[in-house]
Amino acid sequence: MERITSRLLPRGLPVVVAIFAVPRIFMGISHILVPDPCPARSEYTRARIRMIHVDVEVFNLNHGRYPEKNEDLVARPSCVAPGKRVPFIPRSPRDAWDREFVYRVPGTDGFPFDLVSYGADGRPGGPGFDEDLWNHARAK
């Protein structure tokens, strides 16, 4: 068997194949079994929601109303006087999966506004990393 293998493949090639191919195979399998193995994206999105929540509240304090849409935090709304400080955030807010947050006024369950990320799958509902992330406690 050694004789046939040594004739067909240069010496050391199986080691090179093992070094490069085996980790890639394991990485491919892990992405299938665990779509997002690190909870960092969810934690980052929760932190972004808290920061944007504060920006929305500051907007309300300055203008006496909540922004009508995400873009009101970035661009100057038509109702804002020229001397007022805007924008509140440098660009349209996005979650860790690079999707815009869902922003609604008025909010659900009596809250003044909703700020939601639909998680890893980008659809409402779901378990684990697909769980929706809200700016307030919401009954599920």
C-alpha positions as CSV (number, residue, x, y, z in Angstrom):
1,M,0.0,0.0,0.0
2,E,2.8,2.4,0.8
3,R,4.4,1.7,-2.5
4,I,1.2,2.6,-4.5
5,T,0.6,5.8,-2.5
6,S,4.1,7.0,-2.9
7,R,3.9,6.6,-6.7
8,L,0.7,8.5,-7.1
9,L,1.2,11.4,-4.7
10,P,4.3,13.3,-3.9
11,R,5.7,12.7,-0.5
12,G,4.1,15.1,2.1
13,L,1.0,15.9,0.1
14,P,-1.4,14.0,2.4
15,V,-0.1,16.1,5.3
16,V,-0.7,19.3,3.4
17,V,-4.2,18.2,2.5
18,A,-4.9,17.3,6.1
19,I,-3.7,20.6,7.3
20,F,-5.8,22.7,5.0
21,A,-8.8,20.5,4.3
22,V,-9.8,19.0,7.7
23,P,-10.2,22.4,9.5
24,R,-12.4,23.7,6.6
25,I,-14.6,20.6,6.8
26,F,-15.1,21.1,10.5
27,M,-15.8,24.8,10.0
28,G,-18.4,23.9,7.4
29,I,-20.1,21.4,9.6
30,S,-20.1,23.8,12.6
31,H,-21.8,26.5,10.5
32,I,-24.5,24.1,9.6
33,L,-25.1,22.8,13.1
34,V,-24.6,26.2,14.9
35,P,-25.5,29.2,12.7
36,D,-24.1,31.8,15.2
37,P,-22.0,30.2,17.8
38,C,-21.1,33.4,19.5
39,P,-23.7,35.4,21.5
40,A,-21.7,38.6,20.8
41,R,-24.1,39.8,18.1
42,S,-27.1,39.6,20.4
43,E,-25.3,41.4,23.1
44,Y,-24.0,44.1,20.7
45,T,-27.6,44.5,19.4
46,R,-28.9,44.8,23.0
47,A,-26.3,47.5,23.7
48,R,-27.3,49.4,20.5
49,I,-30.9,49.2,21.5
50,R,-30.1,50.8,24.9
51,M,-28.1,53.6,23.3
52,I,-30.7,54.3,20.7
53,H,-33.4,54.3,23.4
54,V,-31.5,57.1,25.2
55,D,-31.2,59.0,21.9
56,V,-35.0,58.7,21.3
57,E,-35.7,60.0,24.9
58,V,-33.3,62.9,24.4
59,F,-35.1,63.7,21.1
60,N,-38.4,63.7,23.1
61,L,-37.0,66.0,25.7
62,N,-35.7,68.5,23.1
63,H,-38.7,68.5,20.8
64,G,-41.6,67.5,23.0
65,R,-42.4,64.5,20.9
66,Y,-40.9,61.1,19.8
67,P,-39.4,60.8,16.4
68,E,-41.8,59.5,13.8
69,K,-39.2,57.2,12.1
70,N,-35.5,56.1,12.4
71,E,-34.4,58.8,10.0
72,D,-35.6,61.6,12.3
73,L,-32.7,60.7,14.6
74,V,-30.2,61.2,11.7
75,A,-31.6,63.9,9.4
76,R,-33.2,67.2,10.5
77,P,-37.0,66.6,10.8
78,S,-39.1,69.3,9.2
79,C,-40.5,70.4,12.6
80,V,-37.0,71.1,14.1
81,A,-35.8,74.7,14.3
82,P,-32.5,75.4,12.6
83,G,-30.7,76.2,15.9
84,K,-31.5,72.9,17.5
85,R,-28.8,70.2,17.8
86,V,-29.2,67.5,15.1
87,P,-28.5,64.8,14.1
88,F,-28.6,62.7,17.3
89,I,-26.8,59.7,15.8
90,P,-24.3,59.7,12.8
91,R,-26.1,57.2,10.6
92,S,-29.3,55.1,10.4
93,P,-29.2,52.6,13.3
94,R,-28.5,49.0,12.4
95,D,-28.3,45.8,14.4
96,A,-25.4,43.4,14.5
97,W,-26.8,41.5,11.4
98,D,-26.7,44.8,9.4
99,R,-30.5,45.3,9.3
100,E,-32.3,48.5,10.4
101,F,-34.2,48.4,13.7
102,V,-37.9,48.3,13.5
103,Y,-39.1,51.6,15.1
104,R,-42.8,52.2,15.9
105,V,-44.6,55.1,17.5
106,P,-46.8,54.5,19.6
107,G,-45.4,51.3,21.0
108,T,-47.1,48.1,22.1
109,D,-48.5,47.4,25.5
110,G,-48.7,51.2,26.4
111,F,-45.1,52.0,25.8
112,P,-44.4,55.3,24.0
113,F,-42.3,53.6,21.2
114,D,-40.9,50.2,20.1
115,L,-37.4,49.6,19.0
116,V,-37.0,46.0,17.8
117,S,-34.4,43.8,16.2
118,Y,-35.7,40.5,14.8
119,G,-32.5,38.6,15.6
120,A,-30.3,36.5,13.5
121,D,-33.1,35.3,11.1
122,G,-34.6,38.7,10.5
123,R,-38.2,37.5,11.1
124,P,-40.5,38.1,14.0
125,G,-40.3,35.5,16.8
126,G,-38.0,32.6,17.1
127,P,-35.8,30.9,19.8
128,G,-32.2,31.4,20.7
129,F,-30.3,33.7,18.4
130,D,-33.4,34.3,16.3
131,E,-35.2,35.8,19.4
132,D,-36.6,39.3,18.9
133,L,-34.7,41.9,20.9
134,W,-36.9,44.8,22.3
135,N,-36.2,48.1,24.0
136,H,-38.7,47.1,26.7
137,A,-40.0,44.0,28.4
138,R,-42.7,42.6,26.3
139,A,-45.0,39.7,27.0
140,K,-44.3,36.9,24.5
